């Protein structure tokens, strides 16, 4: 990995939007674009990514590389083997984007590039071995070990959301039951919120859903908890407990010096993180005989993926050809 100078474009491809940004070597965003993602059209998404990158490139011709982060199984050649939210299957994403923009291009998993962004410029800055846990609708992860992004043999490492933690638990979109993301993500917050609302129709949580507990969603739980609703607070505490227990198992395996927790559910702040920290301390192996591993809130928010993708492309591609 070389420390190549110059500007880079980072593009974060999500199920609803494509976010592109120009990033300098210090991780600062100099320019950005946001457009909607035509998620059902595989070719349309690529055209959108290329258009966003070209638009930025027109205003910043000194950019030398492009990095792309996208949700799914991305192999080491930049082929999207499977994407959960976009119609990509065995799709040569890196090749197509590189051809469209005419620059060296890197493509990696969205959580991997977000992990790199937090490691280099966010909450993980200064660490050497970092675990990122992204908690949104599902759960994703990224691992930095020895100062390098860990991708595994095929590029598919850190799919932590699909570790089975509750056999015969809720059905997951991957086809299994009881995956980590089914009990400790935004989806779990919403599901438990509905159950709590049925039992406590008087709760603020239910009022925020228009009086119908079946309409409760994760953000409503967070909002009610912030306003002091004990029912919603209990839901977040339960999800936080499961999150902390899962993180403890990952720390037992990976032994990082810090765990960074990001994703949309972190809007709940300490209402989620404090129960997670307590459960982590109670579940990690021999907590009194190992250095403390802090659980920190991510610092870069939704920009982590674009910043990380740009920085990875700058460092790993430098002046190499597309």
Secondary structure, DSSP 8 states (H G I E B T S, - for coil): -----S-EEEEEE-SSEEEEEEE-TTS-EEEEEEEE--TT-HHHHHHHHHHHHHHHHHH-TT--EEEEEESSEE-TTS-EEE-SSSS-EEE-HHHHHHHHHTSEEEEEEHHHHHHHHHHHHSTTTT-SSEEEEEESSSEEEEEEETTEE--TTTS-TT-GGGSB-STT-SB-TTS-BSBHHHHSSHHHHHHHHHHHHHH-TTSHHHHHTTT-GGG--HHHHHHHHHTT-HHHHHHHHHHHHHHHHHHHHHHHHH--SEEEEESGGGGGTHHHHHHHHHHHHHHSTTGGGS---EEEE-SSGGGHHHHHHHHHHHHHHTT---
